[in-house]
Amino acid sequence: MAKNTADNHYEEKFEFPLWKLIKQRAEEKDISYVQASIEVLPEYEKGIRYRDEKYEKKEIEKRQKQLAKLAKKDQKKK
């Protein structure tokens, strides 16, 4: 039975960028995740793009292209 595009998408390994930073800091300094998050969050929040419509549109278009590519691959398999 052929897998559909949604199945392929959900099989991708994903980890939130903030969580990666917290884990990395905790391991580097041998501290708890809570302590690491207190250190990491202020700097991380500076890079968050609230209400940046150009950026949001660009990211949406990028993801739509990725999904179209996955759908195209799925069609070829059939």
C-alpha positions in Angstrom: 0.0 0.0 0.0 1.4 3.4 -1.0 2.0 6.0 1.6 0.4 9.4 1.0 2.1 12.8 1.3 0.8 13.4 4.8 2.3 10.2 6.0 5.7 11.2 4.5 5.5 14.6 6.2 4.8 13.2 9.6 7.6 10.7 9.5 10.1 13.6 9.3 12.1 14.1 12.5 11.3 17.5 14.0 12.6 19.3 17.0 11.7 22.8 18.0 14.6 25.2 17.6 14.1 26.7 21.1 14.2 23.2 22.6 17.4 22.5 20.8 19.0 25.6 22.2 17.8 24.8 25.7 19.1 21.3 25.6 22.4 22.4 24.2 22.9 25.1 26.9 21.9 22.6 29.6 24.5 20.1 28.4 27.2 22.6 27.9 26.9 24.1 31.4 25.6 20.9 33.1 22.5 22.7 34.4 18.8 21.9 34.4 16.5 22.6 31.5 14.7 25.3 33.6 18.0 27.1 34.3 19.0 26.8 30.6 15.7 28.2 29.4 16.1 31.2 31.7 19.5 31.9 30.1 18.4 31.2 26.5 14.9 32.8 26.3 15.8 36.5 26.4 18.2 36.2 23.4 15.8 33.9 21.6 12.9 36.3 21.9 14.8 39.0 20.2 14.8 37.0 17.0 11.0 36.2 16.9 9.3 38.0 14.1 5.9 39.1 15.3 3.6 40.6 12.7 6.2 40.5 10.0 3.9 39.8 7.1 6.6 39.6 4.4 8.5 37.0 6.4 5.3 35.0 7.1 4.3 35.0 3.4 7.7 33.9 2.4 7.7 31.0 4.9 4.2 29.9 3.8 5.2 29.9 0.1 8.4 27.9 1.0 6.3 25.3 2.8 3.8 25.1 0.0 6.6 24.4 -2.4 8.0 21.7 -0.1 4.5 20.0 0.1 4.0 20.3 -3.7 7.4 18.6 -4.2 6.4 15.8 -1.8 3.1 15.4 -3.6 4.9 15.2 -6.9 7.2 12.5 -5.6 4.1 10.6 -4.3 2.5 10.8 -7.7 5.6 9.4 -9.4 5.5 6.4 -7.1 2.0 5.4 -8.1 
